[in-house]
Amino acid sequence: MTQVREELELKARVDDPDALREAVVSAGAELVYRGAMMDRRFDRRGRLERRDQVVRLRVYHPHDRSPEWGVLGWKGAVRRQGVYRAREEWESRVDDPRAVLVILRHMGYKICARVDRAVEQYRLGEATLRIEWYPAMDVLLEVEGAPEAIENAIAATGLPRDAFLAESLPYFSAAYEKRTGRVARVSRLPRRE
């Protein structure tokens, strides 16, 4: 029997990524990935957006210049599960992300959003912590896992608990723009269809 896969997450703005890194490593976190992470979201005439669903191809370019790989994923509608952002999520690793891109385009999907960032991803217990640097925006920390694992990871960061929100990237982009008066950029490329 297939189980529904749930993604639970929280995000926080990070003022001092070096202090954050030191705190999570001191707590026993293991670095599992460092490098570029490039997301391309796809849609067909807004059909997925209207249902609050996402088809995404995420491409990883490791810092050590080892071969890139991708992850093709589908995400269901966003909802709240207690204080967490939750959605059904299915993903599969792909060795040739360019082939997946071609397949999606031939199926009529077009890129509707781009997100490019440098990341450091850590594992602490059963939680994943990802520090994210964008082209022109605040550094963010995303924490994923089961509720207890998320709360344990948050405690290890040294950041205040109320800094962690069940909000998506557009919320943090808007907050950055309001606070700084500058335009947030989450992609290094201009938007194209």
Solvent accessible surface area in square Angstrom, and as a share of the most:
residue,aa,sasa,rsa
1,M,239,1.06
2,T,103,0.60
3,Q,151,0.67
4,V,96,0.55
5,R,130,0.48
6,E,80,0.36
7,E,13,0.06
8,L,14,0.07
9,E,10,0.05
10,L,2,0.01
11,K,15,0.06
12,A,0,0.00
13,R,94,0.34
14,V,7,0.04
15,D,115,0.60
16,D,77,0.40
17,P,25,0.16
18,D,93,0.48
19,A,52,0.41
20,L,4,0.02
21,R,63,0.23
22,E,123,0.55
23,A,30,0.23
24,V,2,0.01
25,V,79,0.45
26,S,93,0.60
27,A,52,0.40
28,G,56,0.54
29,A,10,0.08
30,E,110,0.49
31,L,70,0.35
32,V,75,0.43
33,Y,21,0.08
34,R,96,0.35
35,G,10,0.09
36,A,34,0.26
37,M,0,0.00
38,M,21,0.09
39,D,3,0.01
40,R,28,0.10
41,R,77,0.28
42,F,3,0.01
43,D,11,0.06
44,R,75,0.27
45,R,186,0.68
46,G,19,0.19
47,R,97,0.36
48,L,11,0.06
49,E,134,0.60
50,R,174,0.63
51,R,137,0.50
52,D,64,0.33
53,Q,42,0.19
54,V,18,0.11
55,V,19,0.11
56,R,9,0.03
57,L,4,0.02
58,R,19,0.07
59,V,20,0.12
60,Y,22,0.08
61,H,66,0.29
62,P,18,0.11
63,H,130,0.58
64,D,106,0.55
65,R,220,0.80
66,S,49,0.32
67,P,118,0.74
68,E,49,0.22
69,W,47,0.17
70,G,0,0.00
71,V,22,0.13
72,L,56,0.28
73,G,7,0.07
74,W,77,0.27
75,K,15,0.06
76,G,5,0.05
77,A,51,0.40
78,V,45,0.26
79,R,108,0.39
80,R,139,0.51
81,Q,79,0.35
82,G,70,0.68
83,V,90,0.52
84,Y,16,0.06
85,R,34,0.12
86,A,0,0.00
87,R,11,0.04
88,E,50,0.23
89,E,25,0.11
90,W,72,0.25
91,E,69,0.31
92,S,68,0.44
93,R,148,0.54
94,V,28,0.16
95,D,122,0.63
96,D,79,0.41
97,P,6,0.03
98,R,170,0.62
99,A,41,0.32
100,V,17,0.09
101,L,43,0.21
102,V,78,0.45
103,I,98,0.50
104,L,12,0.06
105,R,124,0.45
106,H,153,0.68
107,M,104,0.47
108,G,41,0.40
109,Y,36,0.14
110,K,127,0.54
111,I,10,0.05
112,C,46,0.28
113,A,35,0.27
114,R,20,0.07
115,V,13,0.07
116,D,5,0.03
117,R,20,0.07
118,A,50,0.39
119,V,2,0.01
120,E,12,0.05
121,Q,37,0.16
122,Y,3,0.01
123,R,91,0.33
124,L,29,0.14
125,G,60,0.58
126,E,127,0.57
127,A,0,0.00
128,T,23,0.13
129,L,1,0.00
130,R,13,0.05
131,I,1,0.00
132,E,1,0.01
133,W,70,0.25
134,Y,21,0.08
135,P,52,0.32
136,A,33,0.26
137,M,20,0.09
138,D,22,0.11
139,V,23,0.13
140,L,0,0.00
141,L,1,0.00
142,E,9,0.04
143,V,0,0.00
144,E,40,0.18
145,G,24,0.23
146,A,58,0.45
147,P,54,0.34
148,E,131,0.59
149,A,13,0.10
150,I,0,0.00
151,E,58,0.26
152,N,91,0.47
153,A,0,0.00
154,I,5,0.03
155,A,81,0.63
156,A,25,0.19
157,T,5,0.03
158,G,69,0.66
159,L,44,0.22
160,P,83,0.52
161,R,91,0.33
162,D,121,0.63
163,A,32,0.25
164,F,8,0.03
165,L,61,0.30
166,A,7,0.06
167,E,51,0.23
168,S,30,0.19
169,L,27,0.13
170,P,94,0.59
171,Y,98,0.37
172,F,12,0.05
173,S,20,0.13
174,A,60,0.47
175,A,40,0.31
176,Y,16,0.06
177,E,67,0.30
178,K,182,0.77
179,R,114,0.42
180,T,44,0.26
181,G,71,0.68
182,R,148,0.54
183,V,115,0.66
184,A,16,0.13
185,R,116,0.42
186,V,35,0.20
187,S,16,0.10
188,R,135,0.49
189,L,60,0.30
190,P,100,0.63
191,R,174,0.64
192,R,138,0.50
193,E,128,0.57
